[in-house]
C-alpha cells in the first residue's frame, strides 16, 4: 500500500525532470550563493547562548492542510532568531507543504543564523539547487533513500560546502549513517501509524555515533519534553507546527524557550 511519503517522492521525481529542462547543475554553479560559505548549523547548535531549537517555518502539512497560509516569513523567522533559535528550517515543497524557494530566500535575507532546506531530496540535482537558493544545510530522509543514495547525496553536499541532517525513523536505518553526515535527526513520529513515541527515540539515540549532533524531531509540543530529551542526550529539537499554528509564532516560540530552560 502506497504511503503519503511514496506519493510525495514520486511527485518529486517528476518535478525534478521538469526542472532539468529549464535549469542545469552548471547553471546552479554560476549563482552567487554557490561561492558564499555556509553558516554552520553544528556550531550554532553548540552555541550555549542559543536554545538548541531548530524553529520551523511551515505553511501547511499533508494531513492537516494549511496551518498558517499567509504567514509573513521575515517577521516570523526574525522573531525566532531574536528569541534564541539555533537554526531556522524552511519547507520548500510546494504541493504538499505550501512552501517555496521564495520563503527560504526571504528567511535567508532576514537571518544571521543557519537556514535548513527541508524538502524531499532524492537526486543530486536538488543538492546543487539547495546551495544555489542559499540554504546552509539540507535534510535527507532515510525512509525514502537507500544506503547508497544517502552516501552519494551526503558526499555531494559536503563537496560543495553544505552541512547535512539525516533523519531516521527506526533502528534498521542506522546502517545509512555515514561519514558525510553532520547532524542526525530522530523522528519521534512513526510514519506508518503517525503515533509519537519519545521513548523509542531515546533507544535509537543510544546507538548513534558520539560525535554527531543529535536532533529530536516531530511531536514536540511541551517544554518539559525538551528538558527530558536534552537530559537523554539530544542537543537540538526541530519544532514547527507547535509555533506556526499560533496567531503569533514568534511570541509562541519565545514563551516555549523560556519554559524549556
C-alpha positions in Angstrom: 0.0 0.0 0.0 1.4 3.4 -1.0 2.1 5.9 1.8 2.0 9.6 1.6 5.8 9.6 1.6 5.7 7.4 -1.5 3.3 9.8 -3.2 5.5 12.8 -2.3 8.7 11.2 -3.6 7.0 10.1 -6.9 5.8 13.6 -7.4 9.2 15.0 -6.5 11.0 12.8 -9.2 8.6 14.1 -11.9 9.2 17.7 -10.6 13.0 17.2 -11.0 12.7 16.0 -14.6 10.7 19.1 -15.5 13.1 21.5 -13.7 16.1 20.0 -15.5 14.5 21.1 -18.8 15.0 24.8 -17.9 17.9 24.9 -15.5 21.1 22.7 -15.2 23.5 21.9 -12.4 26.0 24.1 -14.3 23.6 27.0 -14.0 23.4 26.5 -10.2 27.2 26.6 -10.0 27.2 30.1 -11.5 25.0 31.5 -8.9 26.2 34.0 -6.3 25.2 31.7 -3.4 27.4 28.9 -4.7 30.6 30.8 -3.7 29.3 32.0 -0.4 30.5 29.9 2.6 27.6 28.4 4.6 26.8 29.2 8.2 27.5 26.1 10.4 24.4 24.6 12.0 26.7 22.4 14.1 28.4 25.5 15.6 25.1 27.3 16.1 23.5 24.4 17.9 26.6 24.0 20.2 26.5 27.8 21.0 25.2 27.8 24.6 23.8 31.3 24.2 21.1 29.8 21.9 18.2 27.5 22.7 19.2 24.4 20.6 15.9 24.7 18.8 15.6 24.4 15.1 12.5 26.5 14.6 10.5 25.7 11.5 8.6 27.9 9.1 5.8 25.7 7.8 2.6 26.8 6.0 0.7 23.5 5.7 1.0 19.7 6.1 -0.4 16.9 4.0 -2.5 15.6 6.9 -3.9 18.9 8.3 -3.9 21.2 5.3 -3.0 24.9 5.8 -1.7 25.7 9.3 -0.7 29.4 8.6 -1.3 30.1 4.9 -0.5 33.8 4.8 2.3 33.9 7.4 5.0 36.6 7.0 8.3 34.8 6.6 10.7 37.6 7.6 8.6 38.7 10.6 8.4 35.1 12.0 11.9 33.9 11.4 13.4 37.2 12.7 11.4 36.6 15.9 12.7 33.0 16.1 16.3 34.3 15.9 15.7 37.1 18.4 14.4 34.7 21.0 17.2 32.2 20.6 16.7 29.8 17.7 19.9 28.0 16.7 18.7 27.2 13.2 15.6 28.0 11.1 14.1 25.3 9.0 12.1 26.3 5.9 9.8 24.0 3.9 10.4 24.4 0.2 8.0 21.7 -1.1 5.0 23.5 -2.7 2.5 20.8 -3.4 2.2 19.1 0.0 3.6 21.8 2.4 2.8 25.1 0.7 6.4 26.1 0.7 8.6 27.8 -1.9 12.2 28.8 -2.7 11.0 32.4 -2.1 10.2 31.5 1.5 13.7 30.2 2.0 15.3 33.2 0.3 13.3 35.6 2.4 14.3 33.8 5.5 18.0 33.8 4.5 17.8 37.6 3.9 16.4 38.2 7.3 18.7 35.9 9.4 22.2 35.7 10.8 21.8 32.0 11.8 21.8 29.0 9.5 18.9 28.0 7.3 17.9 24.4 6.8 16.2 23.5 3.5 13.5 21.0 4.5 12.3 19.1 1.5 12.4 15.6 0.0 15.9 15.3 -1.5 16.2 12.3 -3.8 18.5 13.4 -6.6 21.9 15.2 -6.7 20.2 17.9 -8.9 18.4 19.0 -5.7 21.7 19.2 -3.7 23.2 21.8 -6.1 19.8 23.5 -6.1 19.9 23.7 -2.3 23.2 25.5 -2.4 22.1 27.8 -5.2 19.0 29.0 -3.3 21.1 30.0 -0.3 20.5 27.2 2.3 23.2 26.3 4.7 22.2 22.7 5.2 19.8 20.2 3.8 17.6 17.3 5.1 18.0 13.7 3.9 15.2 11.4 4.9 16.5 7.8 5.4 13.0 6.4 4.9 12.9 7.3 1.2 16.5 6.7 0.3 18.8 3.6 0.0 22.1 3.4 1.9 24.0 4.2 -1.3 21.7 7.1 -2.1 22.3 8.6 1.3 26.0 8.2 0.8 26.1 9.8 -2.6 23.8 12.7 -1.8 25.6 13.5 1.5 29.0 13.3 -0.1 27.9 15.6 -2.9 26.6 18.1 -0.4 29.9 18.1 1.6 31.9 18.6 -1.7 30.0 21.9 -2.3 30.1 23.1 1.3 26.7 22.2 2.7 26.0 20.5 6.0 23.7 17.5 6.2 20.9 16.5 8.6 20.0 12.8 8.2 16.6 11.9 9.6 16.0 8.4 10.9 12.7 6.8 11.8 13.8 3.4 13.0 16.7 1.3 14.2 17.1 -0.5 10.9 18.1 2.8 9.3 21.2 3.2 11.4 23.2 1.5 8.7 22.6 4.5 6.5 24.6 6.8 8.7 28.0 7.7 7.0 31.0 9.9 7.5 29.4 12.8 5.5 26.6 13.4 7.9 26.8 16.3 10.3 23.6 16.0 12.3 21.3 13.0 13.0 17.6 13.6 13.5 15.4 11.0 15.1 11.7 11.5 14.1 9.6 10.7 17.1 6.6 10.1 14.8 6.1 6.7 13.3 5.5 7.4 9.6 3.1 4.4 9.3 0.9 5.0 12.4 1.7 8.7 13.0 2.0 7.9 16.7 4.6 9.8 18.7 7.0 7.7 20.8 9.7 9.7 22.6 11.0 6.6 24.4 11.7 4.8 21.1 13.8 7.8 20.0 15.8 7.5 23.2 16.6 3.9 22.4 17.8 4.8 18.9 19.8 7.7 20.4 22.0 5.3 22.4 23.2 3.6 19.2 24.3 6.7 17.4 27.9 7.8 16.9 29.1 10.0 19.8 30.5 12.8 17.6 27.3 13.7 15.7 24.8 16.4 16.7 21.6 14.6 17.8 18.3 16.3 16.8 14.8 15.2 18.2 12.1 15.8 15.6 8.3 15.9 15.4 5.6 15.8 18.0 7.3 18.2 20.5 4.7 20.5 21.9 5.6 20.6 25.6 8.7 22.4 27.0 9.0 19.6 29.6 9.6 17.1 26.7 12.6 19.2 25.6 14.0 19.0 29.1 13.5 15.3 29.1 15.1 14.8 25.7 18.0 17.1 26.5 18.7 15.0 29.6 18.7 11.9 27.4 21.4 13.3 25.2 19.7 15.3 22.4 21.3 18.6 21.6 18.8 20.1 19.3 15.0 20.0 18.7 13.2 20.6 15.4 9.8 22.2 16.2 7.5 23.9 13.8 3.8 23.2 13.9 3.6 24.0 17.6 4.6 27.6 16.8 3.1 28.1 13.3 -0.4 27.2 14.4 -0.4 30.2 16.7 -1.5 33.7 15.7 2.0 35.0 16.7 4.5 32.2 16.1 7.5 34.2 17.3 5.7 35.0 20.6 4.8 31.4 21.0 8.4 30.5 20.4 9.6 33.0 23.0 7.3 31.5 25.6 8.3 27.9 24.8 12.0 28.7 25.1 11.6 30.3 28.5 9.8 27.3 29.8 12.2 24.7 28.3 15.3 26.0 30.1 
